[in-house]
């Protein structure tokens, strides 16, 4: 055999030189399958990983969410709100507070206290449940509200069946407790689920299951109990949506069909649908959210969805106010009901009497106050997270004012130090910039930067502990304050824990005395709480005159010099005497300029204000209380008594963190 006949075998698929590489058989099958279901001939690309399918229940969540639209339309609706709560730090205390909230009075059909129940018993000890979850990283909280919840005499069987189905979907036993609430127009169930599976590992539930799967499981169960919605029920619900001042399913359909210019037609697939669309468009026209265009159709407002959602929220607030006042037997006129908006340009402080405190958003711990103000009007004030405002009894007198969203002086100082140091900030640079600054004072600026970094990422921390400060640092500080405003939109100051009637003859320096001594007292309208305050002030004047603490000449009333200080001392001595018998120690009165040092025990509420009880081994004293002390009960504190707020230092060391 010559060389021309020699063959050199090469492994691989046969193909001509220069031709494109042949497709694998599997790729051709996938392309054909994709084409058959209406896609392109190219195989479907794998989506970017977003974590939504991590955890238990991912497959069940996707399957339940992919049901056909017809069944979804006829299925009974169940609203489920879910939240994952971390239990580290303040989370454990918040979990206890949440449990107390769901078990509060007035939530059952009979107005009794809510009762925890579980999978097998109608009575569960909440303390035991929390102790079991003491080492958990997180817990899940759900609110389950069937649209037809009023049809159920008892929601417990539905809740237990739902949790059983969840166990099947998630492949693990679940440790949970629940409470049914019937105190609103929509009966609902609060479910608290431990963040551990039956093997003691962290329970991670897929996002698809939390957002869709759980809701669909609940809807299936309600369908089994009550049957699917009939055509008449569906039509009745849609007719009710026509006149509603909130974002509805009809609006959603109109927006989906609108073109880029917001134009949409009124024609529907049948006479009923057309009547719905035309009726809704006429309603939107009256709300100035749609306008007819001759021979063309209707033009929708670009902000239609946001506007209707805000209107819906406002309607919910008004109903909340009416329920709150109706429970007291007095409902103010609609003209005298208002929503306090701290973000308004003309927002001013509000002084009034607390009517009710409640949840604006139960799941996310957002609270509100109903307040009868001195201007004679009644207000709904959102106060943010509950932990930011101490518990308030009905009748307490408070001052509500917007929280400043402007940069603080610390932010300006940081910007100045950085500008003088090439855009960098650190402890040494600050100490060199301000020779009077203490290390504790500088560290408070570092903590401020760390807080901004964690919430908004507006600053950059270097590995060596220094910070890169941008020229627009004050804008980042403003953004941080604005972000915090969601959790704390207003500052609530308690002027009196006691109701107005107790202040009239109270032997203490009360809020009424502050008003009588003020150069510019609060304006009082002759209506509502304004009228009640005016009457109380008149009676307080007579009491002060009788006590020799005030004088009246020529019809002009005037407090005697030192009257308020004398009243304040009377209350301190009285409280000191009462607490002395309780503690078995003498009361030591703190004078201005004296050093205060000891263990902060608790807050003491008096007619004239709130006091901090600071105890030593031999005696105790009472000084003006500040909210910052609340989380330091049982710890050593020190400060100097002065006319203004006390600057407290916590811990035994002199260089411990200080709060001014």
C-alpha positions in Angstrom: 0.0 0.0 0.0 1.5 3.3 -1.0 1.2 6.6 0.9 -1.8 7.8 -1.1 -3.8 4.8 0.1 -3.1 5.5 3.8 -6.0 6.5 6.0 -5.8 8.5 9.2 -9.0 8.0 11.2 -10.4 11.1 13.1 -13.1 10.8 15.7 -16.2 13.1 15.5 -19.3 13.8 13.4 -19.0 13.8 9.6 -19.5 17.2 8.0 -18.1 19.2 5.2 -15.2 21.5 5.8 -16.2 25.1 6.5 -19.9 24.3 7.2 -21.4 25.4 10.5 -21.3 23.0 13.4 -24.3 20.6 13.4 -26.9 21.0 16.1 -27.3 18.3 18.7 -30.4 16.2 18.5 -31.6 17.4 21.9 -31.3 21.0 20.8 -33.5 20.3 17.7 -36.1 18.6 19.9 -36.2 21.6 22.3 -36.5 24.0 19.4 -39.4 22.0 17.9 -41.2 21.9 21.3 -40.8 25.6 21.8 -42.1 26.3 18.3 -45.1 24.1 18.9 -46.2 26.1 22.0 -46.1 29.3 20.1 -42.5 30.4 20.7 -39.7 30.9 18.3 -37.7 28.2 16.7 -34.8 28.9 19.0 -34.6 27.0 22.3 -35.8 29.0 25.2 -33.0 30.8 27.1 -32.5 30.1 30.7 -33.7 33.2 32.8 -31.3 35.0 35.0 -31.2 33.6 38.6 -33.3 35.8 40.9 -33.7 33.5 44.0 -37.5 33.3 43.6 -37.5 29.5 43.3 -35.2 28.9 46.3 -36.7 27.1 49.2 -39.6 24.8 49.9 -42.7 24.9 47.8 -41.2 26.3 44.6 -42.7 23.7 42.3 -46.1 23.9 44.0 -46.1 27.7 43.8 -45.3 27.7 40.1 -48.0 25.1 39.4 -50.7 26.9 41.4 -49.8 30.3 39.8 -50.2 28.9 36.3 -53.8 27.9 36.5 -56.1 29.1 33.6 -57.7 32.6 33.7 -61.2 31.2 33.6 -60.9 29.3 36.8 -59.2 32.4 38.4 -62.2 34.5 37.5 -64.7 32.2 39.0 -62.6 31.3 42.0 -63.5 32.9 45.4 -60.8 35.3 46.3 -58.6 35.1 49.4 -56.2 37.9 50.3 -53.0 36.8 52.0 -50.4 39.2 53.3 -47.1 37.6 54.3 -44.0 38.9 56.1 -40.7 37.4 57.2 -39.5 38.8 60.5 -35.9 38.5 61.7 -35.7 37.7 65.4 -32.3 39.0 66.1 -31.8 42.2 68.0 -35.2 43.8 68.8 -37.0 41.1 66.8 -37.6 38.9 69.9 -39.2 41.8 71.8 -41.2 42.7 68.7 -42.5 39.1 68.4 -43.8 39.3 72.0 -45.5 42.6 71.3 -47.1 41.2 68.1 -48.4 38.2 70.1 -49.9 40.6 72.6 -51.5 42.6 69.8 -53.2 39.6 68.1 -54.5 38.4 71.5 -55.9 41.8 72.5 -59.5 42.5 73.6 -62.4 43.2 71.3 -61.4 41.0 68.4 -63.9 38.1 68.6 -67.5 38.2 67.5 -68.5 38.8 71.1 -65.9 41.5 71.6 -63.8 39.3 73.8 -60.1 38.8 73.9 -58.5 36.9 71.0 -57.4 33.4 71.7 -54.4 31.6 70.2 -55.1 28.1 68.8 -53.0 25.6 67.0 -53.2 22.5 64.8 -54.7 20.2 67.5 -56.0 22.4 70.3 -58.2 25.5 70.6 -56.1 27.0 73.3 -52.4 27.6 73.0 -50.0 29.3 75.4 -48.2 32.0 73.5 -45.3 32.2 76.0 -44.6 28.5 75.4 -44.7 29.0 71.6 -42.2 31.9 71.8 -39.9 29.8 74.1 -39.8 27.1 71.5 -38.7 29.6 68.9 -36.2 31.4 71.1 -33.3 30.2 68.9 -35.0 30.7 65.6 -33.5 33.1 63.0 -36.8 34.3 61.7 -40.6 33.7 61.8 -43.3 34.1 59.2 -46.4 36.1 59.8 -49.5 35.8 57.6 -52.9 37.5 57.5 -55.5 35.3 55.7 -58.7 37.1 54.7 -61.3 35.3 52.6 -63.4 37.7 50.6 -66.5 35.7 51.9 -65.1 35.3 55.4 -68.4 36.5 56.9 -70.0 33.3 55.6 -67.9 31.3 58.1 -69.1 30.9 61.6 -65.7 29.7 62.7 -62.4 30.2 60.7 -60.4 27.6 62.7 -61.2 24.6 60.4 -60.3 26.6 57.3 -57.0 27.7 58.9 -56.1 24.1 60.0 -56.8 22.7 56.6 -54.8 25.4 54.9 -51.8 24.7 57.2 -52.1 21.0 56.5 -52.0 21.6 52.7 -49.0 23.8 53.3 -47.2 21.0 55.1 -47.9 18.8 52.1 -46.6 21.4 49.7 -43.5 22.2 51.7 -42.7 18.7 52.7 -42.4 19.3 56.4 -44.4 19.6 59.6 -45.0 23.2 60.6 -45.1 24.8 64.1 -47.7 27.5 64.1 -50.3 29.4 66.1 -53.2 31.5 64.9 -55.9 34.0 66.1 -59.2 34.8 64.3 -60.3 38.5 64.3 -63.8 39.6 63.6 -63.4 43.3 64.6 -63.3 44.6 61.1 -65.6 44.4 58.0 -63.5 41.5 56.8 -63.0 38.5 59.2 -59.4 37.4 59.0 -56.8 35.1 60.6 -53.4 36.0 62.0 -51.0 33.1 61.6 -47.5 33.0 63.2 -45.2 30.3 61.8 -41.9 29.4 63.3 -38.9 29.6 61.0 -37.8 26.0 61.6 -38.7 22.8 59.7 -39.3 19.4 61.4 -35.6 18.7 61.3 -34.7 21.8 63.2 -33.2 23.6 60.2 -34.1 27.0 59.0 -37.4 27.0 57.1 -37.0 28.7 53.8 -40.2 29.0 51.7 -39.9 29.9 48.0 -41.0 33.3 47.0 -43.4 31.8 44.4 -45.2 29.9 47.1 -45.5 33.0 49.4 -46.8 35.2 46.6 -49.1 32.8 44.8 -49.1 29.3 46.0 -50.5 29.9 49.5 -53.2 32.2 48.2 -54.3 29.7 45.6 -54.4 26.9 48.2 -56.6 29.0 50.4 -58.9 29.9 47.5 -59.3 26.2 46.6 -60.4 25.4 50.2 -62.9 28.3 50.2 -64.3 27.0 46.9 -64.8 23.6 48.4 -66.6 25.1 51.3 -68.8 27.7 49.6 -68.6 26.6 45.9 -67.3 28.7 43.0 -68.7 32.1 42.5 -71.8 32.0 40.4 -72.3 34.2 37.3 -74.7 36.4 39.3 -72.2 36.9 42.1 -69.5 37.8 39.6 -71.7 40.4 37.9 -72.9 41.9 41.2 -69.2 42.4 42.3 -68.3 44.0 38.9 -71.4 46.3 39.1 -70.3 47.4 42.6 -66.9 48.4 41.2 -68.4 50.9 38.7 -68.9 53.6 41.4 -66.0 52.8 43.7 -63.4 55.5 44.3 -60.5 53.1 44.3 -58.5 51.1 41.8 -60.6 48.3 40.5 -60.4 45.3 38.1 -62.3 47.4 35.5 -59.6 50.1 35.7 -56.9 47.5 35.4 -58.6 46.1 32.2 -58.9 49.6 30.7 -55.2 50.4 31.4 -54.2 47.1 29.9 -56.0 47.9 26.6 -55.0 51.6 26.4 -52.5 52.7 23.8 -49.4 54.8 24.3 -51.5 58.0 24.4 -53.8 56.6 27.0 -56.7 56.1 24.5 -59.2 53.4 25.1 -62.6 52.5 23.7 -65.8 51.8 25.6 -66.8 48.8 23.5 -66.9 45.4 25.2 -67.2 41.8 24.1 -70.9 41.8 25.1 -73.6 44.2 26.3 -72.9 43.6 30.0 -69.1 44.3 29.6 -69.8 47.4 27.5 -72.2 48.8 30.2 -69.6 48.2 32.8 -66.9 50.0 30.9 -69.1 52.9 29.9 -70.3 53.3 33.5 -66.8 53.2 34.8 -65.5 55.7 32.2 -68.3 58.1 33.2 -67.3 57.7 36.8 -63.7 58.4 36.0 -64.8 61.5 34.0 -66.6 62.8 37.1 -63.3 62.2 39.0 -61.4 64.1 36.2 -59.4 61.0 35.5 -60.8 60.4 32.0 -62.2 62.5 29.2 -64.2 61.6 26.1 -62.6 62.3 22.8 -65.0 62.8 19.9 -65.2 59.9 17.4 -62.2 58.3 19.0 -62.8 57.0 22.5 -61.6 58.0 25.9 -58.3 59.4 27.1 -57.2 58.1 30.5 -55.2 60.2 33.0 -51.5 59.1 33.1 -51.7 58.9 36.9 -55.0 57.1 37.0 -53.8 54.1 38.9 -51.8 56.0 41.6 -54.6 58.5 42.1 -57.2 55.8 42.5 -55.0 53.9 45.0 -54.5 57.0 47.1 -58.3 57.7 47.0 -58.9 54.1 48.1 -56.5 54.6 51.0 -58.2 57.8 52.0 -61.5 56.1 51.9 -60.2 53.4 54.2 -58.9 56.0 56.6 -62.2 57.8 56.7 -64.0 54.6 57.5 -61.4 53.9 60.2 -62.1 57.3 61.7 -65.8 56.9 61.6 -65.6 53.5 63.4 -63.3 54.9 66.0 -65.5 57.8 66.9 -68.7 55.8 66.6 -67.4 53.4 69.3 -67.2 56.4 71.6 -70.7 57.5 70.7 -69.6 60.8 69.1 -69.0 61.2 65.4 -67.7 64.6 64.3 -69.0 66.2 61.1 -67.1 65.2 57.9 -65.9 68.8 57.5 -64.1 68.4 60.9 -62.4 65.2 60.0 -58.9 65.5 58.5 -55.8 63.4 57.7 -52.6 64.8 59.2 -50.0 65.1 56.4 -46.5 65.8 57.9 -45.1 66.2 54.4 -47.3 69.1 53.5 -45.6 72.5 53.1 -47.9 74.1 55.6 -47.8 71.2 58.1 -47.8 72.5 61.7 -47.6 70.8 65.1 -50.8 69.3 66.4 -51.9 69.2 70.0 -54.8 67.0 71.0 -56.4 64.2 72.9 -55.9 60.6 71.9 -59.1 58.9 70.9 -57.7 55.6 69.6 -54.5 54.0 68.6 -54.6 51.2 66.0 -52.9 49.5 63.2 -52.8 51.1 59.7 -50.9 48.0 58.5 -51.0 45.1 60.9 -48.4 43.0 59.1 -45.8 45.7 58.9 -46.4 47.2 62.3 -47.6 50.6 61.1 -49.7 52.4 63.6 -52.1 55.4 63.6 -53.6 57.8 66.2 -57.0 59.3 66.1 -56.7 62.7 67.8 -59.2 65.4 68.8 -57.2 68.6 68.4 -57.4 72.0 70.0 -58.5 73.5 66.7 -61.8 71.6 67.1 -61.1 69.1 64.3 -60.4 65.4 64.5 -57.3 64.0 62.8 -56.0 60.7 61.6 -52.2 60.7 62.1 -50.0 57.9 60.8 -47.2 57.4 63.3 -45.1 54.7 61.7 -43.7 51.7 63.5 -45.2 51.0 66.9 -41.8 50.7 68.6 -41.2 54.4 68.0 -44.1 55.5 70.1 -44.8 54.3 73.6 -48.2 52.8 74.5 -50.8 55.5 74.9 -54.1 55.3 76.7 -57.2 57.0 75.4 -57.5 60.5 76.8 -53.7 61.1 76.9 -52.7 64.6 75.6 -50.0 64.6 72.9 -48.1 66.9 70.6 -47.6 65.6 67.1 -45.2 67.3 64.7 -43.4 66.4 61.5 -39.9 64.9 61.8 -37.3 67.1 60.1 -35.9 65.6 56.9 -33.1 68.1 56.7 -29.5 67.2 57.4 -28.3 67.3 61.0 -25.5 69.4 62.4 -23.4 66.2 62.5 -23.8 65.8 58.8 -22.6 69.3 58.2 -19.6 68.7 60.5 -18.7 65.5 58.6 -18.9 67.4 55.3 -16.6 70.2 56.6 -14.1 67.7 58.0 -14.0 65.8 54.7 -13.7 68.9 52.6 -10.6 69.9 54.6 -9.2 66.4 54.3 -9.5 65.7 50.5 -12.9 64.1 50.7 -12.0 61.6 53.5 -13.3 61.4 57.0 -11.9 59.5 60.0 -11.6 59.9 63.7 -8.1 61.5 63.6 -9.2 64.0 61.0 -12.1 65.1 63.1 -10.0 65.4 66.2 -7.5 67.5 64.3 -10.3 69.7 62.8 -12.0 70.3 66.2 -9.6 70.1 69.2 -12.5 70.4 71.6 -14.2 67.2 70.4 -14.1 64.2 72.6 -13.6 60.7 71.3 -17.2 59.8 72.3 -18.5 62.8 70.4 -16.6 61.8 67.3 -17.8 58.2 67.5 -21.3 59.4 67.4 -20.5 60.9 64.0 -19.1 57.5 62.9 -22.3 55.8 64.0 -24.2 58.3 61.9 -22.2 57.5 58.8 -22.6 53.7 59.4 -26.4 54.2 59.7 -26.5 56.1 56.4 -24.4 53.5 54.7 -26.6 50.6 55.8 -29.9 52.2 54.8 -29.1 54.1 51.7 -25.5 53.3 50.7 -24.8 57.1 50.5 -21.3 56.8 51.9 -18.4 54.4 51.4 -16.3 52.9 54.2 -12.7 52.0 53.5 -11.0 48.9 55.0 -8.8 51.2 57.2 -11.9 52.6 58.9 -11.9 55.9 57.0 -14.9 57.1 55.0 -15.1 58.5 51.4 -17.5 61.5 51.6 -18.9 62.8 48.4 -19.2 66.6 47.7 -23.0 66.2 47.8 -23.0 64.5 51.2 -25.7 66.7 52.6 -28.0 65.4 49.8 -27.3 61.8 50.9 -28.1 62.8 54.5 -31.4 64.2 53.4 -32.2 61.0 51.5 -31.4 59.0 54.6 -33.8 61.2 56.7 -36.5 60.8 54.0 -36.0 57.0 54.0 -36.4 56.9 57.8 -39.6 58.9 57.6 -41.5 55.8 56.5 -40.9 54.2 59.9 -41.2 57.5 61.8 -43.1 60.2 59.9 -43.9 62.2 63.0 -42.6 62.8 66.5 -45.1 62.2 69.3 -44.5 63.9 72.6 -46.7 63.0 75.5 -47.8 66.2 77.2 -49.9 64.4 79.8 -50.5 60.6 80.3 -53.6 61.5 82.3 -56.9 62.8 80.8 -57.7 66.5 80.8 -60.2 66.3 83.7 -57.5 65.1 86.1 -55.2 68.1 85.3 -57.7 70.7 86.5 -57.1 70.3 90.2 -53.9 68.3 89.9 -51.2 69.2 92.5 -48.4 69.2 89.9 -47.0 71.4 87.1 -49.4 70.2 84.3 -49.8 71.0 80.6 -52.5 73.4 81.5 -50.0 75.5 83.6 -47.6 75.5 80.6 -50.4 76.9 78.5 -51.3 79.6 81.1 -47.6 80.6 81.4 -46.9 80.6 77.6 -46.4 83.9 75.8 -48.1 82.4 72.7 -50.6 79.8 74.0 -52.2 77.3 71.7 -55.1 78.7 69.6 -58.4 77.2 70.8 -61.5 76.8 68.7 -64.8 76.9 70.5 -65.6 73.3 69.4 -64.6 69.8 70.3 -61.4 69.5 72.3 -60.7 73.2 71.9 -63.8 74.0 73.8 -63.0 71.4 76.5 -59.5 72.8 76.9 -60.8 76.4 77.2 -63.2 75.3 80.0 -60.4 73.3 81.7 -58.1 76.4 81.6 -60.8 78.5 83.2 -61.3 76.0 86.1 -57.5 75.7 86.5 -57.1 79.4 86.9 -59.6 79.4 89.7 -57.8 76.5 91.4 -54.4 78.3 91.1 -55.9 81.4 92.6 -57.3 79.5 95.5 -53.9 77.9 96.1 -52.2 81.3 96.1 -50.1 80.3 93.1 -51.5 83.0 90.8 -53.0 86.5 91.0 -55.5 88.5 89.1 -55.5 92.2 88.8 -57.7 94.3 86.6 -59.0 91.1 84.9 -55.5 90.0 84.0 -54.5 86.6 85.2 -50.8 85.9 86.0 -48.9 83.0 87.6 -46.8 84.0 90.6 -43.0 83.8 90.2 -41.8 80.2 90.9 -45.4 78.8 90.8 -44.6 76.1 88.2 -41.3 75.1 90.0 -43.3 74.9 93.3 -45.9 72.6 91.7 -43.2 70.4 90.1 -41.5 70.0 93.5 -44.8 69.1 95.2 -45.3 66.3 92.8 -41.7 65.1 93.0 -41.8 65.0 96.8 -45.2 63.2 96.7 -43.9 60.6 94.2 -40.7 60.3 96.1 -42.5 59.5 99.4 -44.7 56.9 97.7 -41.7 55.2 96.0 -39.7 55.4 99.1 -42.2 53.2 100.9 -42.1 50.8 98.0 -38.3 50.6 97.6 -37.4 51.0 101.3 -34.9 53.8 100.5 -34.9 57.5 101.0 -35.7 59.9 98.1 -32.8 62.3 97.2 -34.0 65.4 95.4 -31.7 66.4 92.5 -30.8 70.0 92.2 -29.7 71.8 89.0 -26.0 71.2 88.4 -25.8 68.1 90.6 -24.4 64.8 89.2 -26.8 61.9 88.6 -25.4 58.4 88.8 -26.9 55.0 89.4 -29.0 52.3 87.8 -32.0 53.3 85.7 -34.9 51.2 86.9 -38.0 52.4 85.1 -40.2 55.3 84.0 -42.6 56.9 86.5 -45.7 58.7 85.1 -47.0 61.7 87.0 -49.6 64.4 86.3 -46.8 66.8 85.4 -44.8 64.6 83.1 -42.6 61.5 83.0 -39.7 60.8 85.3 -36.8 58.4 85.3 -36.2 56.5 88.5 -32.4 56.2 89.1 -31.4 54.1 92.1 -28.2 53.7 94.0 -27.4 51.3 96.8 -28.5 53.8 99.4 -31.1 56.1 97.8 -33.0 57.0 94.6 -33.9 60.1 92.7 -36.3 61.2 90.0 -35.2 63.2 87.0 -36.9 64.1 83.7 -37.3 61.1 81.6 -36.2 60.8 78.0 -37.1 58.1 75.4 -33.4 57.1 75.0 -33.5 55.7 78.5 -36.2 53.1 77.5 -33.8 50.5 76.2 -31.3 50.9 79.1 -33.4 49.7 82.0 -31.3 48.0 84.6 -28.1 49.6 83.4 -25.7 52.2 84.9 -26.4 55.7 83.8 -24.8 59.0 84.6 -25.4 62.7 83.8 -25.7 66.2 85.1 -29.0 67.7 86.1 -29.7 70.9 84.2 -32.6 73.0 83.0 -32.7 71.4 79.5 -32.5 67.7 78.6 -29.9 65.7 80.5 -27.0 64.4 78.5 -26.8 60.7 79.6 -23.8 58.4 79.6 -24.4 54.7 79.7 -22.1 52.2 81.3 -19.5 52.5 84.1 -16.7 53.9 82.0 -16.2 57.6 81.6 -15.7 57.3 77.8 -18.9 55.4 77.3 -21.3 56.5 74.6 -23.2 59.6 75.4 -26.6 60.8 74.2 -27.3 64.5 74.3 
